Amino acid sequence: MNNRTNQQYDAAVLVCRDIFLKKTRDYGTSWRVLRPISIADQLFIKARRIRTLQEARQQRVEEDKTGEFHAMVNYGIIGLIQLSITGEAPIEDMQADLAAKWYDEKAALARKTMLDKNHDYGEAWRDMSQESFVDLILMKILRIRQIVVNEGKTLISEGIDSNFIDIINYSLFALILIEEGRHSG
């Protein structure tokens, strides 16, 4: 395995985790009210904004693409958490330390998936454009929306959770390439 990739990946996750924990202190776990479709819509807003910035090459709102990728990592992890605890009073607030525990568990799941896919695909993502990451994320969001319409059932396809994991990893790959200066932030 590429140790450099592992270090970069872990560093990017730590930045996202720090943002998540600070927002948890500011807002509590208000995200607990979100259903999968709402999380998909939040992800759509973030990905669509990046695509708009890529196409227009100008912006009026100060937050850059890097912040949007951080948000997509965190919404993807929120999606995984919500899928894991559905049926357990999802509207109730969660203690910050429990939210951090869930965050770490889901981030570890995404990391394991990244390691497995990097092994099989040979880190092909390093040669991808930021535009491709955004397009793939948008495709994954549309898949989530369709699976929700299908009441969570698929015939031969991965479920909602796999799509959230892919969104998390594409976003982290984009953050790594931004940090390396290969993509714009």
N, C-alpha and C positions, 0 to 999 in steps of 0.2 A: 504494500500500500504506500501511497505517496504521503510521507510524513508532513511535507510542506502543506499539502491540501488539508490534512487533518488539523494542523495548527491554524490555518486560515479559516477553515470552517468553524472551529471552536471559538476563535476570536470573534467572528461575525455573530455567532449565536449569543455570545456573552454580551455584546452590544445590544442585541434585540431583547435579551432577558432583562438587562438593566432598564431599558425603556419600559418593558412590561411591568416590572416591579415598581418603578416610580409612578406609572399611571395607576397601578393598583393602590398605591398610597394616596394618590390624588382623588381617584374616582371610586375606590372600592372595586368590587367585581361586578360592576353594572352590566358587563358583557354577558353575565349569566342568563339574561332574558333573551339572548339571541338564539334563534332557531337556525338550522343549517342553511335555509334559503336566505336569511338575513346576513349570515356570515358570507355566503357566496356573493351577495350584493355589495357588501363592504369591500370584499376583494375585487369585485368588478370595478367599483369606483376608483380604487387605487391603480389597478392595471390600466384602466381606460385613460386615467390622467397621464400616466407615463407614456402611453402610446400617443396621446395628443401632444405632449411635450416633444416626443421624438419627431413627430410629423411637422409640427408648427415651428419648432426650434426657438421658441420664445415662451416666456411665462409671465404671469401677472401675480401669482401667489408665491410667496417667498420659499415655501418648502420645496426641496429639490427631489429628484428621483430617488436618491439614496433613502430619504425618509419614507418614501412610499414603499420601497422594497422592505425596509424594516417593519413597516406596518403589515405588509402581506405575510411576512414570517409570523408575526404575532397573531394575526387573525387566523392563519392556518393552524397554529397551535391551539388557539381558542376553539376552533372548529373540532379538532381532535378531542379536546377535553370535553366539549359539549356532547359529542357522540358517545363518549365513554360513560357519562353520568346521566344520560337521558333517563327520565323516569324517576330521578331522585330529586324532586322539587327544584327543577332547573331555574326557577325565578329567584330562589333564595340566594342571599349573599354568601360568599365563601370567605373564610379566614385567609389572610394574606399568605401565611406560611403554608397552608394547604394548596393555595393557587400556585405558589412557587414549586411545590412538590409535583403537582400535576404538570406544570410547565416543563420541569426537568425530565419527567418521564416521557412526555411527548416529543421533546427535543431529542432525546436519546433514540427514540423510535425512528425519527427522521434521519438521524445520523447513521444508524445501522442500515437503513435503506440506501443512503448515499454511498456507504462503503460497499455494499453488495453490488449496486449498479455501476459504481466506478470500476470495480473489479471486472465486470462483464463488458462494459462499454469503453474502458480505457480512457476515462476522463475526456470524452469527446466534447463535453460542455465547454472546455477551455477554448475551443475554436469556434464557438457559437457567438452570434451577434446578440446584443441586448434586445434588439427588435424581436429576434426569435424567442428569447426567454419570455417576453411580454406576450407574444402571440400564443405560445404554448400555455402560459398561465391563463389567458383569456379562454382558450379551448377547454382547459380543465374546469374553469368556472362554469362554462356552458354545459359541460358534462354533469357537474354537480346539480345544476338546475334541472336537467333532464331526469336524473336519478331521483330527485325530490318529486318531480311530477309522476314518476313511476312508483312512488311510495317506497323508495329505497330498494326496489327489486331490480336486478340486472340478470340477463340471460347468460352472458359469457364474459362480461366486463368486470373490471375492478369496481369496488364500491366508492362511496363518498370519501372514506378515510384515505384511500390510496391517492385520490386526487388532491386532498389537502396536503399530504406528504410531498407530492410532486411540486405543488405550488411553493411550499416551504423551501424545498431544495433548489428549485429554479431561482427563487428570490435570493437565497444565500449564495448561489453561484454568481449571480449578478453583482451582489455586494463584494464578493471576492475580486471580481474583475474590475469593479470600480476602484477598490482599494489598490489594486495593482496599476491603475492608470490606463487600463486597456479599454474601459468603457467610461462614458461620461456619467457624472453623478448629478 
